[in-house]
Amino acid sequence: GYIERAIVADICHNGSNSTFEYRKGESQYTLWEDGVPYDGFAVYTIHSNNISLQVIYYIMASFGIIFAGVCLVFNIVFRNRKVVKLASPNLNYLIIVGSVLLYTCVYLYVYSVDSFDQQDLQTFICNFRIWVFSIGY
């Protein structure tokens, strides 16, 4: 493609005054929908992620949570064994809870709201996932 110049108005200088005059057939309503020029920058957002990536992330996070549960059960069942005592069961519990929070964070980062009606939910999830990530880490 190529860029084409479109002239829709002229600026006329009459002494100390300058006026903005539209060309024939043009007005502020033919240039802008509301009759007011857009002031700002374009915002592009991705409303949803690829479904195959979502499924992969959910499956991997689920396996991580299941593995953390297995480690928790192992830690509880064998807490009187010398190997587990040397590893400090209380520290292991803390690490397991942190890892579960981080795996849960994957669900929060992958989830996206497609509707503009649910902006409050999206704002809550955005703030909540930062807290979950920080606490889990």
matplotlib code that plots the C-alpha trace (Angstrom):
import matplotlib.pyplot as plt

x = [0.0, 0.8, -0.1, -2.4, -2.8, -6.4, -7.0, -10.2, -9.7, -7.6, -6.2, -6.7, -4.6, -6.2, -3.9, -3.7, -6.7, -6.5, -9.6, -10.1, -12.3, -13.6, -13.4, -16.7, -18.6, -16.7, -17.7, -16.7, -19.3, -17.9, -14.4, -15.3, -18.2, -19.1, -18.1, -15.1, -11.6, -10.2, -7.6, -5.3, -3.7, -5.1, -5.5, -5.1, -5.9, -5.9, -9.3, -8.5, -5.6, -5.2, -7.3, -4.6, -2.1, -4.7, -5.3, -1.6, -1.1, -4.0, -2.8, 0.7, -0.4, -2.8, 0.1, 2.1, -0.6, -1.1, 2.6, 2.6, -0.2, 1.8, 4.8, 2.6, 1.2, 4.7, 5.9, 3.0, 3.2, 7.0, 7.6, 9.1, 11.8, 15.3, 15.5, 12.3, 13.3, 16.6, 14.8, 12.7, 9.0, 7.8, 9.9, 8.7, 5.1, 5.9, 7.5, 4.6, 2.0, 4.1, 4.3, 0.6, 0.0, 2.3, 0.6, -2.8, -1.4, -1.1, -4.9, -5.3, -2.8, -4.3, -7.9, -9.2, -12.5, -13.9, -16.8, -16.5, -19.4, -17.1, -14.4, -14.7, -14.0, -11.0, -9.7, -10.1, -8.3, -5.5, -4.9, -5.5, -3.0, -0.2, -0.9, -1.1, 2.2, 3.9, 2.8, 3.6, 7.1]
y = [0.0, 3.6, 6.7, 9.2, 12.8, 14.0, 17.7, 18.4, 22.0, 25.1, 27.5, 31.1, 33.9, 37.4, 39.7, 38.7, 36.3, 32.7, 30.7, 27.0, 26.5, 23.1, 22.3, 21.8, 18.8, 18.4, 19.3, 18.3, 15.5, 13.9, 13.8, 12.6, 10.5, 12.8, 16.0, 16.3, 15.3, 12.3, 13.4, 10.6, 7.4, 4.2, 1.4, -2.1, -4.9, -8.7, -9.9, -13.6, -15.9, -18.9, -21.7, -24.4, -22.3, -21.9, -25.6, -26.3, -23.7, -25.1, -28.7, -27.8, -25.7, -28.5, -31.0, -28.6, -28.3, -32.0, -32.5, -30.0, -31.9, -35.1, -33.4, -32.1, -35.6, -37.0, -34.4, -35.0, -38.9, -39.0, -36.0, -38.2, -39.6, -38.3, -37.1, -35.0, -33.7, -32.5, -30.7, -28.8, -29.8, -26.3, -24.8, -27.4, -26.5, -22.9, -23.7, -25.9, -23.2, -20.7, -23.0, -23.7, -19.9, -19.5, -22.3, -20.7, -17.5, -19.2, -19.6, -15.9, -14.7, -16.9, -16.0, -13.1, -11.2, -10.8, -8.5, -4.8, -5.3, -7.2, -4.5, -4.5, -8.2, -7.8, -5.0, -7.2, -10.1, -7.9, -6.6, -10.0, -11.9, -9.4, -10.0, -13.8, -13.8, -11.6, -13.6, -16.9, -15.8]
z = [0.0, -0.2, 1.8, 0.1, 1.2, 1.7, 2.0, 3.8, 5.0, 4.6, 7.1, 5.9, 7.3, 7.3, 9.0, 12.7, 12.4, 11.2, 10.2, 9.6, 6.6, 5.4, 1.7, -0.1, 1.1, 4.3, 7.9, 11.4, 11.3, 8.1, 9.7, 13.2, 14.4, 17.3, 15.6, 17.9, 17.0, 18.8, 21.3, 22.6, 21.4, 20.1, 22.7, 21.5, 23.8, 23.5, 24.8, 24.9, 24.8, 22.5, 23.8, 23.3, 25.3, 28.1, 28.3, 28.4, 31.2, 33.2, 32.9, 33.9, 36.9, 37.9, 37.9, 39.9, 42.5, 42.6, 43.1, 45.9, 47.5, 47.2, 48.8, 51.6, 52.3, 52.2, 54.7, 57.1, 56.9, 57.3, 59.6, 62.3, 59.9, 60.2, 56.6, 56.9, 60.3, 58.9, 56.1, 58.7, 58.1, 59.0, 56.3, 53.9, 54.7, 54.0, 50.6, 49.7, 50.4, 48.4, 45.5, 45.5, 45.5, 42.6, 40.7, 41.5, 40.1, 36.7, 36.6, 37.4, 34.7, 32.0, 32.8, 30.8, 30.7, 27.2, 28.1, 28.9, 31.3, 33.6, 34.0, 37.8, 37.8, 35.5, 37.8, 40.9, 39.2, 38.1, 41.6, 43.3, 41.1, 42.0, 45.7, 45.2, 43.3, 45.8, 48.8, 47.1, 46.3]

ax = plt.figure().add_subplot(projection="3d")
ax.plot(x, y, z, "-o")
ax.set_aspect("equal")
plt.show()
